[in-house]
Amino acid sequence: MVQRIPDENLPKEGSILANLVAASKHDKVILSFLDGRSLAGGLLVNPIQRTGLLYNLDEEIRVDWRLDEIASVEIVA
């Protein structure tokens, strides 16, 4: 079952945006959403609109997201 991350455990939006922009320079990241989902793939970020796209060509998925939906981002080596 997917569990929502408690608000007190979430980082500030500014630091999440900075982490997303930095992570978008890498080939693969793991993006964790506030609703408990975690998805891996490439990342495109639009910092002005605070939106982006996670894509995985192997699994043929594409997920559009807004900054307020993101809990964390992790770079996969």
Phi, psi and omega in degrees: 000139180277133179241138178291142178282130179298143183302324182291344179267001184268143175285169178290151183300322181298320180287326177296315180298316178298320178293321179295316180297317178295319182290334182293346178278353181259160184287326185217136177225164170247120181255123179256131182260159180296334180279002176103349179289149171226124182233146180246146177162194176278162188225131171243134184232135171247095186292336180289314180273352181060043179226174177186189185218131172251129181229147176225107184289329180294317181267356180056051176239156177213128181231118173278142181218160173246153183304324182288357176263350189265131175265317181197164176225139181229133179277131178260126182282000000 
